[in-house]
Amino acid sequence: MSSNPSNHFWLRPKTSDGNGLKSHSPGANHKVSFSDTSSTEKDGRRNSARPSSSNKSSQPPSPKIPNSRQQWASSSQKFQRINQRSEALWQQDVLSPSASQPRPFLIYHDSFLSLLGPSPTLQLLINDTRAPYFHEAGVFHPPTNTLFVTSNQIEDPSPDAVTTRHKTIVVTKIEFFSPTDFTRDKVRCPERNFMANGGTNYKDGIILCAQGSLREPSGLIYMEAKRPHKTTTLLNNYHSRPFNSPNDVVVHSDGSIWFTDPIYGYEQGFRPKPQLPQFVYRFDPSTGDIRVVADGFGRPNGLCFSPGEDVMYITDTDLIHGDGSKDPRRAATIYAYSVFWENDNPYLTNRRVFAYADTGAPDGVKCDVFGNVYSGCGDGINVWNSGGMLIGKIQIEGGCANFCFGRNGELWAFAEHKLFRIKLGDDTRGALLGI
């Protein structure tokens, strides 16, 4: 990768620990430190991108950036405009898996520019070759300025890990003092083998999807955001029948908890044979009511609400099974549902295909405050407007299973061994986060 700013978007200054740090600012002096021990030291609404209240059309409005075509020409190291008529050929040429890291921001529609803002950046914060520590969850806790992330499966030879086929999942927390100055810890939880996956903010802490093991049940666990990170089991069965391996979770403004439950744990050998279909559930902690709200998936995965909570988006990653097999004829799809209330209870109705990922499968999914839909796919984060039009991509080499929003246009993207920080326009914020 060239370090000449006239040829490439990134430079690579070295951090204090010797890791390369990609930065949009030549010669930036970023200080990054982290430790894998519990004791660390700090080293040093529904329309397109930005609809107006009078714009009722499903067509995206023109972005509020003057001379956007000139900007593409003058900032070609950042942006690549896609010619829709030659898109397939272009992608085959530029997005080849063997190609070097391409330009990070692909413009499929002008409206994506208004989300990017005047100076979008993509920075590599951590590259840890030891293990895939950055895989799922992705929960930013504003009161402590802390990011929680779950790893992919890591080898664990200890006797305690026999019920998970000698695999474990690590929960990492990263406390930020500035965008690139942080400490990194492993979270020490009482439950060693709950095999955490997706997560979301809840009350003063976070909810994690506990996939369980051959012995421990799966379900939902509440974890306090501050040490000692005490945990409480919220739910671990559907009317006495065990869940499969809950994957992702989101909380509605009424306090109810919605989550997906595919069979990946069974396919990967650390859960018993499934006793339930692969459903999406709604759990009301105030009443204890648990019910199925959606079915008919190959592998239900990520889910989120639109800003008005009148639409739910659910990803189906049936393309990739837990044993690693892939079949391009299977779903790699985002479905949209209308949230319909009747007798004081919500139902998911009017299922329709919202989008199909052209590269890999859409995993984590989130909305911004303007109603645009973001999903981690095989080539990075893909962005669609609320009408299902692909308006842009944030390309990340090797893909991105999940990501989360922070403050003022900030996102973190998880690419297994790598943690990226993305900075978009200040107004591009995650929906329903309150930050």
C-alpha positions in Angstrom: 0.0 0.0 0.0 1.5 3.3 -1.1 2.1 6.0 1.6 2.1 8.8 -0.9 -0.9 10.9 -0.2 -1.3 11.8 -3.8 -1.8 8.1 -4.6 -3.6 6.7 -1.6 -6.0 7.8 1.0 -4.1 6.6 4.1 -0.7 7.0 5.7 0.5 4.6 8.3 2.2 6.3 11.3 3.3 3.9 14.0 1.7 3.7 17.4 3.5 3.3 20.6 3.1 -0.5 20.4 4.4 -0.7 16.9 1.1 -1.4 15.2 0.4 0.5 12.0 -2.3 3.1 12.3 -4.1 4.3 9.2 -4.9 7.9 9.3 -6.4 10.5 7.1 -4.1 13.1 8.5 -0.5 12.9 7.2 1.9 12.7 10.1 -0.8 12.5 12.7 0.6 11.7 16.1 -2.0 9.3 17.6 -1.4 7.6 20.9 -3.0 4.1 21.2 -2.4 1.7 24.1 -4.2 -1.4 25.3 -3.8 -4.4 27.5 -5.4 -7.8 27.6 -5.3 -7.9 31.4 -7.9 -6.6 33.8 -5.5 -4.0 35.0 -4.6 -1.5 32.3 -2.6 1.7 32.2 -3.4 4.6 29.8 -0.4 5.1 27.6 -0.3 8.0 26.4 -38.2 9.5 8.3 -38.2 7.0 6.2 -37.0 8.8 3.1 -33.5 8.8 1.8 -30.4 10.4 3.2 -31.8 13.7 4.6 -35.4 14.2 3.8 -37.1 17.6 4.4 -40.5 17.6 6.1 -42.1 18.5 2.8 -40.5 15.8 0.8 -42.8 12.8 0.6 -41.2 11.1 -2.3 -39.3 7.9 -2.0 -36.7 9.3 -4.3 -33.7 10.6 -2.3 -33.3 14.4 -2.2 -30.3 16.0 -3.6 -27.5 16.3 -1.0 -26.8 19.7 0.5 -23.3 19.7 -0.8 -22.5 22.0 -3.7 -20.7 20.9 -6.9 -20.7 17.2 -5.8 -19.4 16.1 -9.2 -16.5 18.5 -8.9 -15.9 17.1 -5.4 -15.5 13.6 -6.9 -13.0 14.9 -9.3 -11.0 16.9 -6.7 -11.2 14.2 -4.0 -10.8 11.1 -6.1 -8.6 9.5 -3.5 -11.6 9.3 -1.1 -14.6 8.7 -3.4 -15.4 6.5 -6.3 -18.6 7.1 -8.2 -20.3 4.1 -9.5 -21.6 4.0 -13.1 -24.8 1.9 -12.6 -24.7 0.7 -16.2 -21.2 -0.7 -15.9 -21.3 -1.5 -12.2 -20.9 -5.3 -12.6 -17.7 -5.0 -14.6 -16.3 -2.3 -12.3 -16.9 -4.4 -9.2 -15.3 -7.5 -10.8 -12.3 -5.3 -11.6 -11.9 -3.4 -8.4 -13.5 -5.4 -5.6 -11.6 -8.6 -6.4 -10.6 -10.4 -3.1 -7.0 -10.3 -4.2 -7.0 -6.6 -4.8 -5.4 -4.2 -2.4 -7.6 -2.1 -0.1 -9.6 0.1 -2.5 -11.0 3.6 -2.0 -13.1 3.3 1.2 -16.2 5.3 0.1 -18.2 4.2 -3.0 -20.9 6.6 -4.2 -23.9 4.9 -5.8 -26.2 7.9 -5.4 -25.5 11.6 -4.6 -27.5 11.4 -1.4 -24.7 9.3 0.2 -22.5 12.4 0.0 -24.7 14.2 2.5 -24.1 11.4 5.0 -20.4 11.3 4.5 -20.0 15.0 5.3 -17.1 17.1 4.0 -14.2 15.0 5.3 -15.1 11.3 5.9 -12.3 9.1 7.2 -11.6 5.4 7.8 -8.9 4.6 10.4 -7.5 1.3 11.6 -7.3 1.6 15.4 -6.2 -2.0 16.3 -4.8 -4.9 14.3 -4.4 -7.8 16.6 -3.2 -10.9 14.8 -3.4 -13.1 17.8 -7.2 -13.7 17.7 -10.4 -12.4 16.1 -11.4 -10.2 19.0 -13.6 -7.9 16.9 -16.6 -9.8 15.6 -20.1 -9.0 17.0 -22.1 -7.0 19.6 -20.6 -3.6 19.2 -22.3 -1.6 22.0 -21.3 1.9 22.8 -22.0 2.9 26.4 -22.1 6.8 26.4 -22.0 7.3 30.2 -18.6 5.6 30.4 -17.5 6.4 26.8 -16.9 2.7 26.4 -17.2 0.3 23.5 -18.1 -3.4 24.2 -17.2 -6.0 21.5 -17.5 -9.8 21.4 -14.9 -11.9 19.6 -15.4 -14.7 17.2 -14.6 -18.2 18.5 -11.2 -18.6 20.0 -9.4 -21.9 20.9 -9.6 -22.6 24.7 -7.8 -25.8 25.8 -8.9 -25.5 29.5 -11.0 -28.3 31.0 -13.8 -25.8 31.7 -14.3 -25.3 27.9 -15.2 -28.9 27.2 -18.9 -28.0 26.9 -18.1 -25.5 24.1 -15.9 -27.9 22.2 -12.9 -26.1 23.6 -13.9 -22.7 22.1 -14.5 -19.5 24.0 -15.7 -16.0 23.2 -14.1 -13.0 24.7 -15.9 -9.8 25.6 -13.6 -6.8 25.2 -14.2 -3.3 26.4 -12.5 -0.2 25.1 -12.6 3.0 27.1 -12.0 6.1 24.9 -10.3 9.3 26.2 -10.1 10.7 22.6 -11.0 9.1 19.3 -7.6 7.4 19.1 -6.5 7.3 22.7 -8.0 4.4 24.7 -7.4 1.5 27.0 -8.5 -2.1 26.2 -9.5 -4.8 28.7 -11.0 -8.2 28.7 -14.3 -8.3 30.6 -14.2 -10.8 33.5 -17.7 -12.2 33.9 -18.9 -14.9 36.3 -20.3 -17.0 33.5 -17.2 -18.2 31.6 -18.9 -20.0 28.8 -22.1 -18.2 27.8 -20.6 -17.6 24.4 -21.8 -14.0 23.9 -22.7 -12.7 20.5 -24.9 -9.7 19.7 -25.7 -7.0 22.2 -27.5 -3.7 22.8 -27.8 -0.9 25.3 -30.3 -1.6 28.1 -30.9 0.6 31.2 -27.5 1.3 32.8 -25.7 -1.6 31.1 -26.0 -3.9 28.1 -27.8 -7.0 27.0 -25.8 -9.8 25.5 -27.1 -12.7 23.5 -25.8 -15.8 25.3 -25.5 -18.6 22.8 -25.0 -21.1 25.6 -23.1 -24.4 25.4 -23.7 -28.2 25.6 -24.5 -27.7 29.3 -25.4 -24.1 29.9 -28.7 -22.8 28.5 -28.8 -20.0 25.9 -30.8 -16.8 26.3 -30.4 -13.1 27.2 -28.0 -11.8 29.8 -27.9 -8.3 31.3 -24.4 -7.2 32.2 -23.5 -4.1 34.2 -21.3 -1.7 32.2 -19.0 -1.0 35.2 -16.7 -3.3 37.1 -17.2 -6.0 38.3 -19.6 -6.4 35.4 -22.2 -8.4 37.3 -24.5 -10.4 35.1 -28.2 -11.4 35.4 -30.1 -13.9 33.3 -33.1 -12.2 31.8 -34.5 -15.2 29.8 -33.3 -18.7 29.0 -36.3 -20.6 27.6 -39.5 -20.4 25.6 -42.1 -21.9 27.8 -39.6 -24.5 29.1 -38.2 -25.2 25.6 -34.5 -24.2 25.2 -33.6 -21.6 22.7 -31.1 -22.5 19.9 -28.4 -19.8 20.1 -29.7 -16.2 20.2 -27.7 -14.1 17.8 -28.7 -10.4 18.0 -30.9 -8.2 20.1 -32.6 -4.8 20.0 -34.8 -2.9 22.6 -38.0 -1.2 21.7 -38.9 2.1 23.3 -41.7 0.4 25.2 -39.1 -1.7 27.0 -39.6 -4.9 25.1 -36.6 -6.9 23.9 -36.6 -8.4 20.4 -34.0 -11.0 19.3 -33.2 -13.6 16.7 -32.5 -17.3 17.4 -30.7 -19.2 14.6 -29.1 -22.6 14.9 -25.5 -21.6 14.5 -24.5 -23.0 17.9 -25.7 -26.5 17.0 -24.0 -26.3 13.6 -20.8 -25.3 15.2 -20.9 -28.1 17.8 -21.4 -26.3 21.1 -25.2 -26.5 21.4 -27.5 -29.5 21.6 -29.9 -30.5 18.8 -32.5 -27.7 18.3 -35.9 -27.9 20.0 -37.4 -24.9 18.3 -37.5 -23.5 14.8 -35.4 -20.4 13.9 -37.7 -17.6 15.1 -37.6 -14.0 16.0 -39.0 -13.3 19.5 -40.4 -10.4 21.5 -39.9 -10.5 25.3 -41.6 -8.1 27.7 -39.6 -8.1 31.0 -42.4 -6.2 32.8 -44.9 -9.0 32.3 -42.7 -12.0 31.4 -44.5 -12.5 28.1 -42.4 -14.2 25.4 -43.8 -14.8 22.0 -42.8 -15.4 18.4 -43.1 -12.4 16.1 -41.6 -13.8 12.8 -40.6 -17.0 11.2 -39.7 -18.4 7.8 -36.0 -17.7 7.8 -33.0 -19.7 6.7 -30.8 -18.1 9.4 -32.3 -15.1 11.1 -29.4 -12.8 12.2 -29.3 -9.0 12.7 -32.4 -6.8 13.4 -33.2 -3.2 14.0 -36.1 -0.7 14.1 -36.5 2.3 11.8 -36.3 5.7 13.6 -40.1 5.8 14.0 -40.2 2.1 15.1 -42.8 1.5 12.4 -40.6 -0.8 10.4 -38.3 -3.6 11.5 -35.4 -4.9 9.4 -34.2 -8.5 9.8 -31.3 -10.0 8.0 -31.2 -13.6 6.8 -27.7 -15.0 6.5 -28.7 -18.4 5.1 -26.0 -18.0 2.5 -23.4 -19.1 5.2 -24.2 -22.0 7.5 -22.5 -22.6 10.8 -20.4 -25.5 9.4 -18.8 -23.0 7.0 -20.7 -24.1 3.9 -21.9 -21.5 1.4 -24.6 -21.7 -1.3 -25.2 -18.7 -3.5 -28.8 -19.9 -4.0 -29.6 -19.3 -0.4 -30.7 -16.0 1.2 -28.4 -13.1 1.8 -31.3 -10.8 2.3 -32.6 -8.0 4.4 -36.4 -8.2 5.0 -38.6 -5.3 6.0 -41.7 -5.7 8.2 -44.4 -3.2 9.1 -44.9 -2.9 12.8 -48.7 -3.2 13.3 -50.3 -2.6 16.7 -53.6 -4.4 17.7 -55.0 -4.9 21.2 -52.1 -3.1 22.6 -49.6 -5.5 21.2 -47.2 -5.2 18.2 -47.2 -7.6 15.2 -44.8 -7.8 12.3 -46.8 -7.7 9.0 -46.2 -7.1 5.3 -42.9 -8.9 5.0 -41.1 -7.9 1.9 -37.6 -8.1 0.5 -35.8 -4.8 1.3 -32.4 -5.6 -0.1 -30.1 -8.4 -1.3 -26.4 -8.1 -0.6 -24.3 -8.4 -3.7 -21.2 -9.4 -1.7 -21.4 -11.9 1.1 -24.4 -11.9 3.5 -25.8 -8.9 5.5 -25.1 -9.6 9.1 -25.5 -6.7 11.6 -28.1 -4.1 10.6 -28.8 -0.5 11.9 -30.6 2.6 10.9 -29.4 6.2 11.1 -31.6 9.1 12.2 -32.6 9.8 8.6 -34.0 6.2 8.0 -31.1 4.9 5.9 -30.2 1.3 6.5 -26.6 0.1 7.1 -25.5 -3.5 7.1 -22.2 -5.3 7.5 -21.5 -7.3 4.4 -18.7 -9.2 2.6 -17.1 -6.0 1.3 -17.7 -3.6 4.3 -20.7 -1.6 5.3 -23.4 -1.2 2.7 -25.9 1.6 2.9 -29.4 1.7 1.5 -32.0 4.5 1.7 -35.4 3.7 3.2 -36.8 2.7 -0.2 -34.2 -0.1 -0.6 -31.9 1.8 -3.1 -28.2 1.1 -2.5 -26.7 4.6 -2.1 -23.2 3.9 -1.0 -20.6 1.6 0.6 -17.8 1.9 3.1 -15.4 -0.6 1.9 -13.4 -2.7 4.4 -10.9 -5.3 3.1 -12.1 -8.7 4.2 -15.6 -7.5 5.0 -17.3 -6.5 8.2 -19.7 -8.6 10.2 -20.9 -5.9 12.5 -20.5 -2.3 13.5 -22.1 0.3 15.8 -22.7 4.1 15.9 -21.0 6.4 18.4 -21.4 10.2 18.7 -21.6 12.8 16.0 -21.1 10.7 12.9 -18.7 8.2 14.5 -18.9 4.4 13.7 -16.8 1.5 14.7 -16.5 -1.4 12.3 -15.5 -4.9 13.4 -13.4 -7.0 10.9 -12.3 -9.9 13.1 -8.6 -9.1 13.8 -9.1 -5.4 13.1 -11.1 -2.6 14.7 -11.8 0.4 12.4 -13.1 3.9 13.3 -15.2 5.7 10.7 -16.0 9.3 10.8 -18.9 10.6 8.7 -20.8 13.9 8.8 -21.6 15.1 12.4 -25.4 14.8 11.8 -25.2 11.1 10.7 -26.1 9.4 13.9 -27.6 6.1 14.9 -31.3 5.9 15.2 -32.9 5.6 18.7 -29.6 5.9 20.6 -30.4 9.3 22.1 -26.8 10.5 21.5 
